[in-house]
Amino acid sequence: MKTMMTWRAGLLAALVAVTLPVAAQEAAIRENLARRMPNLPKIDEVRETPMAGLYEVRSGADIIYTDAKGDFILHGSLLDTQSRKNLTEERIEKLTAIDFSKLNTKNAIPIVYGKGTRKLAVFEDPNCGYCKHFEKDVAQIDDVTMYVFLVPILGQNSHEKAKQIWCAKDRAKTWTDWMQHNVAPSGDGKCDTKALQENIAFIRAHRITGTPTMVFADGSRVAGAIGKQRIEERLARK
């Protein structure tokens, strides 16, 4: 029994010895960066990276890197040359992931191409030029159901168009006619448009600042019109 207790005590001491330096370094990083860079956003997390001596400093989904004392800062991507992975990109993808099952698709316009078994959500403004490019690309993809969440963020005209589209008898046709064929929506836009307000509240809560922004079934999200091939690659991910 005494031997077992001694072994446990030794293990605990070893764990404390490992933990204390890490905690001390985190404290030093937080203190020095806050003092030297008062305009730096609030630090949510400090953690070690796979690269010895390099620490990740996270504010929301924004990441910078520093040494153990916060004396130096690096801004950019951390690449693993062995696996050829962009560790920063993978980390941000995890931080910004959105649970697809929790999206309120009642606030979206479902558009089905082919069988529609694959799922994709996209946040778009009706006056977004990049969104129109995206719409033409996704129209060439077979077997996908796309949930379009209208987020009029580009001015008053976007609000008016979004209301006209949302209040149309056939929302999907009105949307694709406008985005793919430049047929302007008609109607007075008078109906319950609470969904548009909820969509805007959602993107603010999840720090979605540009359109189009896509959310795929695996929870990953991508900003910008990425083209047909990359959309296909994302849809194929499990």
N, C-alpha and C positions, 0 to 999 in steps of 0.2 A: 504493500500500500504506500509506504514511504517513497519507494522508487517511482510509482505512478504519479504521486503528488509532485515529486521533484521534476519529473518529465513535463507535467502540465505547467508548472511554474516557469520552467525554462522556455517552453513554447510561448507562453504569454509574454514573457520578457522580450523574446525575439520579435513578436508581433508589434509590441509597443515600440521597440527600437526601429522597426521599419516605418511605422505610422508617424511617429513624431517628426522626423525630418520632412516628410511629405507635407504634413500639416503646417510645419514652420515655414516651409517654402511657399505654400499657398498664402499664408498670412503675410509674408514679406512681399509677395507679388501684388496682393490686393492693396497693401498699405502704400507701397512705393508708386504704383500706377495711379492710385487715387490722389496722392500728393503731387506727383509730378505732372499728371495729365488730368486736371480737374474737369475738362470737357468730355472725357471718355464716358460713354454710357455706363450705367450701373452694371457691375460684373455679377453675372448670375452663377458662373461656375468656373473653377480653375481645376484643370486635371492634366496629368502626365500624358505625353504622346509616345508612340513607339520609338521616337527618336530620342536618344539619351540627352538629358539636359534641356529639352524643349518642352514647354508647357502650353496647353491650349487655354486661352482666355475667352470665355463666351459671354456675350450680351445678347439675350434673345436668341436669334439664329445667326448672329454676326460673330465671326471668329477671327481672332488674331493670335499670334504666337509670341512667346517671350522666353527669356532665360529664367533661371531659378530665383533671381533677385528683382526681376522687372527692370533691369538696366537697359535692355534692348528689346525692340519690337519688330516682328516680321508680319507683313500682311500679304497674303497670297495663298497658293495651294501647296499642301504637303503631299509629295508624291512618294509612293513606295516603288523603288526601282526593281525590286525582286518580283513582286506580284503585278507591277505596272498598273497599280490602282491609284486613283486620286483620292487620298484619305480625307481631304477637306470636303470634297464634293460629296462623298459618301456620308460624312458626318452631318453636313447640312441637310442632305436628303432625309436622314432619319429625324432631324430636329423639326423639319417643316412638314413631315408626313401628316396626312389627314385621313382619318378612318372613313373609307368610302361608304361603309354601311350606315354611318351617322349623317351623311348628307341628306338634307330634306329635299328629295327629288320632286315633291309636290310644288316646289318653287322654281322648277326648271321646265324647259320645253324638251320633251324627248323626241329625238330624231333617229330613225332606224334605217341602217344601211344593211341590206342582205338579211341574214337570219337575226342579227342583233344580239348574239349570245355574249359577245365581249362588251365590256362597259368602259365608258369614258365620261368624265364630267369636265366641263369647260366654263370658265367665267369670262364673259365677253361684253364689250360695249358695242352698240350698233353702229357707232361712227369710227370704230377702230379699224384702220387700214390693214394692220397685221392680222386682225381677226378674219378679214375677208380672204386673205391669202390662205389662212389656216382652213377656213370653211371649204375652199375649193380643193385643198389637198385631202381633207378627211372624206370628202364626197367620193373620192376614188378608192376608198378603203371598203372592203367587203366585210360583212359580219361584225357590226359594231352598233351598239345603242349609245348615242351621245346625248347627255343631259346638258342642255344649254342654260346656264344661270345668267340672266340678264343683270348686268351691273353698270348702269349709266353713270359713268364717272368723268366723262369728257365734256361736260357742259350741259346747258339747258336743252339744246337740241337733242342730245342723247336721251335725256329724260323723256322728252315728248315722243321720240321714236320708240323707246322702250315701252311706254304706255300703250302706244298704238299696236305694237306687236303683241304685247301681253293680252290686250283686250280683243284681239282679232278672233274671229270664229275658228279659223284654222291657224293656230300659232306657228306650227312647224312650217307650213307652206309660206306664210307671210315672212317668217324669218329667213328661210332659204332663198325666197324670191329677192329679198333685199340684199342679203349678204353675197349671194352668188350671181345674181342677174341684175342687180341695181334697180329693181322695181320697188319704188318707195312705198312704205306702208300707208294705208289710208285709215279713216275712222277718227273718232274724237278722243279715243283713249280713255273713255269714261267707264271704268269698272273697278273692282277691288284690286288695287295695285300694292297691297301690303307685302306681297312676295318680293317686290323689287327693293323695298326698304329693308326687309330681312336679309336679302342677298348682300346688300351693301354693308349691313352690320356684320355679317359673317366674314366678308373679306377684310374688314377692318380688324376684327378680332384675331384673324389668322395672318395678318400682315401681308395680304395679297395687294400689291400696289400697282400692278400692270395687267393689261389684257393683250392677248389671251393668256390665261393661266389654266393649265390642265391638271386634273387629278385622276390618276389611274387606279385600277381596281386594287393594286397592291399598296395603295396609300401614298405613293410617291407623287410629287407634283413638279411640273415643269412650266416655267414662264417663257413666253415667246412663241412665235410661229416656227416650229421645229421641222416641218416638212414631213412628207408622207412616209419616207423610209424610217425615220426615227419614231414616228407615231406607231408604226407597225412593230418596231422593236420593243417599244414600251408595252404595247398591248399583248405581246407574246410572253412577257415576263410573268412568272408565277409568284 
